[in-house]
Amino acid sequence: MPVSQADIDLAQRLADAAGAAIRPYFRAEHGLEAKGDSSPVTIADREAEAAMRRLIIAERPMDAIIGEEEAERAGSSGRTWVLDPIDGTRSFIVGRPIFGTLIALLEDGWPVLGIIDQPIIGERWLGVTGRTTLFNGKPAHARTCRELSRALLATTSPALFTDGQLHAFEHVDSAVMSTVLGGDCYNYGLVASGHLDLVIEAGLKLHDFAALVPVVEGAGGRMCDWQGDPLHADSNGEVIAAGDPARIEELVELLGCQGSAH
């Protein structure tokens, strides 16, 4: 079914609830712990996800929920809410306001709505399939990049690539004007708003990328995997975001198949 205004309103309230849970812990005692995979988690992560889940369960009890911090909740509607309460926990714990809350709505495994919300500096990107992305309520537009040699590229950390993926990424890194490290989901908002040209990452989980797709594509950009295929619930976590879709073919060629998990 198409995304309704009620869906959009609920997604916005989810972001509001997450932000209200997160803000008291920013640059304050946040109860840092290490999860089983050694990644960090805080009280803010857990409370923000719990707040969002309560709203969804109350208002959309038939919808499934996939979140970073709690077990998957099954549904029967064909719709799934995908939640990452703090994407960029490492930035959060050191007081850098470039993390974000990610909220996605999937229809049969395909992202149709996405929010990137930065609750400290008050920035929110809202993307809906078939509509123009909004940044704080105003249209957002990615920018044209006529030559890869003029492109600004971002990735969170080369340490997150396997050896083969890093080798493939270096082909792109050597072809662009400049590469910025760090940023997590915030980079994709910057692509949507025309400040960055490209983001290339690997090892992402569904909660890391689902919300980003409607945001970037609603601003005129494109997201895909390293083979150029659209992103969906079963994608392998290798991600390209380009503000100018005309650059995708070059990027896929440069990345080759060396980084593929297939």
C-alpha positions in Angstrom: 0.0 0.0 0.0 1.2 3.6 -0.6 2.8 5.5 2.2 0.1 7.5 3.9 0.2 10.8 5.8 -0.5 8.8 8.9 2.6 6.7 8.2 4.7 9.9 7.8 3.2 11.4 11.0 4.0 8.2 13.0 7.6 8.2 11.7 8.0 11.8 12.8 6.6 11.0 16.2 9.0 8.0 16.5 11.9 10.4 15.8 10.6 12.9 18.3 10.3 10.1 21.0 13.8 8.8 20.2 15.3 12.3 20.4 13.6 13.0 23.8 15.2 9.8 25.1 18.6 10.5 23.7 19.2 14.2 24.6 19.5 13.8 28.4 22.5 11.4 27.9 24.4 13.5 25.4 27.7 14.6 26.9 26.5 13.2 30.2 26.6 9.8 31.9 25.4 7.3 29.4 26.2 3.9 30.8 28.5 2.7 28.1 28.7 -1.1 27.6 30.2 -3.4 25.0 27.8 -5.8 23.2 28.8 -9.3 22.2 30.4 -8.1 19.0 32.4 -5.6 20.9 30.4 -2.6 19.5 29.3 0.0 22.0 25.8 0.5 23.4 24.5 3.0 25.9 21.4 3.6 27.9 20.4 6.1 25.3 20.4 3.5 22.6 18.2 1.2 24.5 15.7 3.8 25.8 15.3 5.4 22.4 14.5 2.1 20.7 12.2 1.1 23.5 10.3 4.4 23.1 9.9 3.9 19.4 8.8 0.3 19.8 6.1 1.3 22.3 4.5 3.7 19.8 4.6 1.2 16.9 3.1 -1.6 19.0 0.3 0.7 20.3 -0.6 2.1 16.8 0.5 -0.6 14.3 0.3 -3.9 16.2 0.3 -5.9 12.9 3.5 -4.4 11.6 6.8 -6.2 12.2 9.7 -4.4 13.9 13.5 -4.9 13.4 15.7 -2.9 15.7 19.4 -2.9 16.5 19.0 -3.4 20.3 16.0 -5.7 20.7 14.8 -8.9 19.2 12.8 -8.9 16.0 9.0 -8.6 16.4 7.0 -10.6 13.8 4.1 -9.0 12.0 1.4 -10.0 9.5 0.9 -6.8 7.5 3.8 -7.1 5.0 5.2 -3.9 6.6 8.3 -3.7 8.7 9.6 -0.8 10.8 13.4 -0.8 10.9 15.0 1.1 13.8 18.5 2.2 14.6 18.2 4.4 17.7 21.7 5.8 17.5 23.6 5.2 14.3 27.1 6.3 15.2 27.2 5.4 18.8 31.0 6.0 18.8 30.3 9.7 17.9 27.6 9.9 20.5 29.8 8.7 23.3 32.5 11.2 22.6 30.1 14.1 22.3 30.2 14.6 18.5 26.7 15.5 17.2 27.0 13.7 13.9 25.2 10.5 14.9 21.6 10.0 14.0 18.4 8.1 14.6 17.3 6.0 11.6 13.7 5.0 11.0 12.6 3.1 8.0 9.3 1.6 6.8 9.6 -1.4 4.5 6.9 -2.8 2.2 7.6 -6.5 1.4 11.3 -5.9 2.1 11.7 -2.6 0.1 12.3 0.7 1.8 9.5 3.2 1.1 10.0 5.7 3.9 13.1 6.8 5.8 14.1 9.4 8.4 17.6 10.5 9.4 17.2 12.5 12.6 20.0 14.4 14.4 18.4 15.3 17.8 21.1 17.5 19.2 21.4 20.1 16.4 17.9 19.6 15.2 18.3 18.3 11.7 15.9 15.9 10.1 15.7 14.4 6.6 12.5 12.7 5.6 12.3 10.6 2.5 9.3 8.9 1.0 9.1 6.9 -2.3 7.7 9.1 -5.0 8.2 12.4 -3.1 10.9 15.0 -2.8 13.0 14.5 0.3 12.5 17.2 3.0 15.2 18.6 5.2 13.6 20.3 8.2 10.4 20.6 6.1 12.0 22.1 3.0 12.9 20.3 -0.2 16.4 18.8 -0.3 18.4 18.3 -3.6 21.5 16.3 -4.2 24.0 18.0 -6.6 25.3 17.2 -10.0 28.8 15.7 -10.2 30.0 15.8 -13.8 33.4 14.2 -13.2 34.5 11.6 -10.6 37.7 13.5 -10.3 35.8 16.4 -8.7 33.8 14.3 -6.3 33.9 14.5 -2.5 33.6 11.0 -1.1 32.9 9.9 2.5 33.1 6.6 4.4 32.9 5.9 8.1 36.1 4.0 8.4 38.3 1.9 6.1 38.8 -0.4 9.1 35.3 -1.7 8.5 36.2 -3.1 5.1 37.6 -6.6 4.5 40.9 -6.7 2.7 39.2 -7.3 -0.6 36.7 -4.5 0.0 39.4 -2.1 1.0 41.4 -2.9 -2.1 38.2 -2.2 -4.2 37.5 1.0 -2.3 41.0 2.3 -2.9 40.3 2.3 -6.6 37.5 4.9 -6.0 39.5 6.7 -3.4 42.3 7.4 -5.9 39.8 8.6 -8.5 38.0 11.3 -6.5 39.1 14.8 -5.3 38.9 14.1 -1.6 37.8 11.5 0.9 36.3 12.3 4.4 36.3 9.7 7.2 33.7 9.4 9.9 30.1 10.4 9.8 27.9 7.3 9.7 24.4 8.1 8.6 25.0 11.8 8.7 27.0 11.5 5.5 23.9 10.3 3.6 22.0 13.4 4.7 24.8 15.5 3.4 24.5 13.7 0.0 20.8 14.4 0.0 21.4 18.1 0.8 24.1 18.5 -1.9 27.2 18.9 0.3 28.8 15.5 -0.4 28.8 13.6 -3.7 29.4 10.0 -2.7 29.4 7.5 0.2 30.8 4.0 -0.1 30.5 1.5 2.8 30.4 -2.2 3.5 29.4 -4.5 6.4 26.1 -2.6 7.0 23.1 -4.3 8.4 19.5 -3.5 7.4 19.0 -1.1 10.2 22.1 0.8 9.0 20.9 1.4 5.5 17.1 1.0 5.1 16.2 4.5 6.1 18.9 6.1 3.9 17.5 4.8 0.6 14.3 7.0 0.4 16.2 10.0 1.7 19.0 9.9 -0.9 16.7 8.9 -3.8 14.0 11.4 -2.9 16.7 14.1 -3.3 17.6 13.0 -6.8 20.4 10.7 -5.9 20.7 6.9 -6.1 21.6 4.1 -3.7 22.6 0.6 -4.7 24.9 -2.2 -3.8 28.4 -2.6 -5.2 27.0 -4.5 -8.2 24.6 -1.6 -9.0 21.5 -3.5 -7.7 18.8 -1.7 -5.6 19.0 -2.1 -1.9 16.4 -4.3 -0.1 16.0 -6.4 3.1 18.3 -9.1 1.7 21.1 -6.9 0.4 24.6 -7.9 1.5 25.6 -4.6 3.2 27.8 -3.2 0.5 26.4 0.2 -0.2 26.9 3.1 -2.7 25.2 6.4 -2.3 25.6 8.9 -5.2 24.1 12.4 -5.4 24.4 12.2 -9.1 23.1 8.8 -10.5 25.3 9.3 -13.6 28.3 8.3 -11.6 27.0 4.9 -10.5 28.2 3.0 -13.5 31.8 4.3 -13.0 31.7 3.4 -9.3 30.5 -0.1 -9.9 33.2 -0.6 -12.5 35.9 0.7 -10.2 34.7 -1.4 -7.3 34.5 -4.5 -9.5 33.6 -7.7 -7.9 36.6 -7.8 -5.6 34.6 -6.6 -2.6 31.5 -8.8 -3.2 30.4 -11.1 -0.5 28.8 -13.4 -3.1 
